Amino acid sequence: MEKGPFEEAEGGCAMSAGRCCVYRGDGRICGRPAEHVDTRRGGLVCSAHMPKKIRRRNIKHARRALEAIHVYDEDVETSIVDLVADLLHLCEWKGMDFDALVCTGRMHYKAEKEGDVQ
């Protein structure tokens, strides 16, 4: 009988160990660290097995962030720190709750990374 993409591996399902449960062409489970929930396949997958459409969209988001920090003219890490500090100033000035916005942003990031956003 042919194995489905998320059937149990030797010693238990790789999914329980946070590993990619997709069977490779040679019949073995991929086993790389899982980074995404693939709702289409119904389990955890590594970046290599994430649908291309979702990978492309997430790369687009990362490029947009790089464009946003370009104005700081520093290395990427320093520019991100400077942007976060400036966003804190902006939130204080406008009376916004920065921590609540970060929480919402994390939820959006998780949904985008896992492909739950259309």
C-alpha beads as a LAMMPS data file, in Angstrom:
LAMMPS data file: protein, C-alpha beads

118 atoms
117 bonds

1 atom types
1 bond types

-500.0 500.0 xlo xhi
-500.0 500.0 ylo yhi
-500.0 500.0 zlo zhi

Masses

1 110.0

Atoms # bond

1 1 1 0.000 0.000 0.000
2 1 1 1.315 3.457 -0.944
3 1 1 2.130 5.819 1.931
4 1 1 0.314 9.141 2.257
5 1 1 2.365 12.282 2.810
6 1 1 1.878 12.285 6.597
7 1 1 1.761 8.678 7.690
8 1 1 3.798 7.419 10.608
9 1 1 7.530 7.082 10.265
10 1 1 9.597 4.466 12.055
11 1 1 9.295 5.021 15.782
12 1 1 6.278 7.327 15.453
13 1 1 5.213 10.227 13.318
14 1 1 7.922 12.728 12.480
15 1 1 5.292 15.414 12.994
16 1 1 5.410 14.820 16.733
17 1 1 9.084 15.768 16.681
18 1 1 8.454 18.966 14.701
19 1 1 9.875 17.432 11.546
20 1 1 8.663 17.609 7.941
21 1 1 6.404 14.626 7.287
22 1 1 6.469 14.700 3.480
23 1 1 7.643 11.516 1.809
24 1 1 10.488 12.073 -0.646
25 1 1 10.759 10.360 -4.006
26 1 1 12.856 7.567 -2.476
27 1 1 10.039 6.656 -0.044
28 1 1 11.721 8.104 3.045
29 1 1 10.329 10.941 5.128
30 1 1 12.038 14.291 4.571
31 1 1 12.587 14.805 8.318
32 1 1 13.974 18.366 8.103
33 1 1 12.860 20.783 10.832
34 1 1 9.290 21.826 10.085
35 1 1 8.692 25.550 9.808
36 1 1 5.172 25.684 8.420
37 1 1 1.737 24.137 8.722
38 1 1 0.573 23.172 5.243
39 1 1 -3.215 23.060 5.511
40 1 1 -3.410 21.685 1.979
41 1 1 -1.354 18.632 2.974
42 1 1 -2.636 18.516 6.543
43 1 1 0.625 18.589 8.465
44 1 1 3.988 20.161 9.159
45 1 1 6.415 20.842 6.319
46 1 1 9.863 22.339 5.902
47 1 1 10.476 25.373 3.681
48 1 1 11.438 23.146 0.767
49 1 1 7.970 21.561 0.765
50 1 1 6.001 24.777 1.288
51 1 1 3.868 25.654 -1.749
52 1 1 5.775 27.956 -4.123
53 1 1 2.954 30.513 -4.138
54 1 1 3.302 31.010 -0.373
55 1 1 7.120 31.113 -0.486
56 1 1 6.999 33.779 -3.221
57 1 1 4.507 35.873 -1.259
58 1 1 6.598 35.700 1.932
59 1 1 9.729 36.726 0.007
60 1 1 7.738 39.694 -1.327
61 1 1 6.943 40.737 2.262
62 1 1 10.629 40.479 3.243
63 1 1 11.696 42.582 0.235
64 1 1 9.125 45.218 1.157
65 1 1 10.635 45.373 4.650
66 1 1 14.107 45.804 3.137
67 1 1 12.783 48.732 1.123
68 1 1 11.365 50.263 4.318
69 1 1 14.707 50.121 6.155
70 1 1 16.737 51.307 3.151
71 1 1 16.375 54.926 4.334
72 1 1 18.481 54.198 7.432
73 1 1 21.618 53.534 5.374
74 1 1 22.982 51.051 7.943
75 1 1 23.400 47.282 8.030
76 1 1 20.115 45.366 8.131
77 1 1 20.163 44.583 11.863
78 1 1 20.954 48.171 12.911
79 1 1 18.351 49.508 10.480
80 1 1 15.666 47.243 11.969
81 1 1 16.534 48.442 15.484
82 1 1 16.345 52.076 14.315
83 1 1 13.002 51.461 12.598
84 1 1 11.550 49.838 15.715
85 1 1 12.735 52.783 17.842
86 1 1 11.181 55.231 15.368
87 1 1 7.921 53.258 15.398
88 1 1 7.905 53.476 19.202
89 1 1 8.238 57.268 18.932
90 1 1 5.451 57.392 16.340
91 1 1 3.118 55.294 18.504
92 1 1 3.789 57.464 21.537
93 1 1 3.145 60.620 19.503
94 1 1 -0.127 59.258 18.078
95 1 1 -1.269 57.618 21.345
96 1 1 -1.106 54.082 19.960
97 1 1 -0.297 50.892 21.879
98 1 1 2.935 49.643 20.283
99 1 1 2.848 46.264 22.073
100 1 1 -0.703 45.586 20.860
101 1 1 0.345 46.464 17.305
102 1 1 3.339 44.112 17.558
103 1 1 1.022 41.343 18.801
104 1 1 -1.303 41.874 15.828
105 1 1 1.706 41.993 13.513
106 1 1 2.942 38.655 14.873
107 1 1 -0.459 37.101 14.181
108 1 1 -0.351 38.411 10.605
109 1 1 3.226 37.143 10.162
110 1 1 2.277 33.668 11.428
111 1 1 -0.756 33.507 9.124
112 1 1 1.311 34.655 6.132
113 1 1 4.179 32.280 6.912
114 1 1 1.830 29.324 7.260
115 1 1 -0.135 30.246 4.166
116 1 1 -3.428 30.939 5.932
117 1 1 -3.869 34.266 4.125
118 1 1 -5.458 34.399 0.686

Bonds

1 1 1 2
2 1 2 3
3 1 3 4
4 1 4 5
5 1 5 6
6 1 6 7
7 1 7 8
8 1 8 9
9 1 9 10
10 1 10 11
11 1 11 12
12 1 12 13
13 1 13 14
14 1 14 15
15 1 15 16
16 1 16 17
17 1 17 18
18 1 18 19
19 1 19 20
20 1 20 21
21 1 21 22
22 1 22 23
23 1 23 24
24 1 24 25
25 1 25 26
26 1 26 27
27 1 27 28
28 1 28 29
29 1 29 30
30 1 30 31
31 1 31 32
32 1 32 33
33 1 33 34
34 1 34 35
35 1 35 36
36 1 36 37
37 1 37 38
38 1 38 39
39 1 39 40
40 1 40 41
41 1 41 42
42 1 42 43
43 1 43 44
44 1 44 45
45 1 45 46
46 1 46 47
47 1 47 48
48 1 48 49
49 1 49 50
50 1 50 51
51 1 51 52
52 1 52 53
53 1 53 54
54 1 54 55
55 1 55 56
56 1 56 57
57 1 57 58
58 1 58 59
59 1 59 60
60 1 60 61
61 1 61 62
62 1 62 63
63 1 63 64
64 1 64 65
65 1 65 66
66 1 66 67
67 1 67 68
68 1 68 69
69 1 69 70
70 1 70 71
71 1 71 72
72 1 72 73
73 1 73 74
74 1 74 75
75 1 75 76
76 1 76 77
77 1 77 78
78 1 78 79
79 1 79 80
80 1 80 81
81 1 81 82
82 1 82 83
83 1 83 84
84 1 84 85
85 1 85 86
86 1 86 87
87 1 87 88
88 1 88 89
89 1 89 90
90 1 90 91
91 1 91 92
92 1 92 93
93 1 93 94
94 1 94 95
95 1 95 96
96 1 96 97
97 1 97 98
98 1 98 99
99 1 99 100
100 1 100 101
101 1 101 102
102 1 102 103
103 1 103 104
104 1 104 105
105 1 105 106
106 1 106 107
107 1 107 108
108 1 108 109
109 1 109 110
110 1 110 111
111 1 111 112
112 1 112 113
113 1 113 114
114 1 114 115
115 1 115 116
116 1 116 117
117 1 117 118
